Amino acid sequence: MLNVSVRPQLAAVAAVSALAATVGETSSDENLVKQIAVGSKPAMQALFARHRTYVYRWLLRFVSNETLAEDLLSEVFLDVWRQAGRFQCRSSVSTWLMAIARHKALSARRRRTEGAELDEKIEATIADPANDPEVALQEKDRGELLGRALTRLSPQHRQVIDLVYYHEKSVDEVAHILDVPPATVKTRMFYARKKMAELVDGAEKVRC
């Protein structure tokens, strides 16, 4: 079994870098998956090093538990190792990974103690460090308003906003990840954006 760690030690980091160089740092995700399908551990390490951060962050936003997110991350890439031969390039590798991650997170939620609710808070970190202090403060304030507004959306609407705005996924990619029709994604986006605009506008008026 391939042992992958979310927080590798320095020696492990060096090993991953060496393995990535072996398979070629410019190798496409699709080529890496093809190599994984025939048992290439260097390709597995390279793919993991390339995608682990954003998959982990997506899982953490979904389950709001660092230990659980780390465990699920390992499960996601274990599935990649086992199922690489089934990947048919119908979507991007990153979309495929996000779909696997969502399935793992939903399964973990079902395994939780009855009555426990999944905390899906999404922090809006939109401030640009290149901005001057006044603009940065304004963006920070608005980011906080957006973050609070996100927590008041339904789980389905939060997922769509998170994937579209923070992971820059297309409607078709989001539909694949969430396993719903593209029309459903568009409908959720419409109502989520409308609700967020109302919440942010209301909060800003209270501040005035």
Secondary structure by P-SEA (a helix, b strand, c coil): cbbbbccccaaaaaaaaaaaaaacccccaaaaaaaaaaccaaaaaaaaaacaaaaaaaaaaacccaaaaaaaaaaaaaaaaaccccccccccaaaaaaaaaaaaaaaaaaaccccbbbbbbbbbccccccccaaaaaaaaaaaaaaaaaaaaccaaaaaaaaaaccccccaaaaaaaacccaaaaaaaaaaaaaaaaaaaaaaaaaac
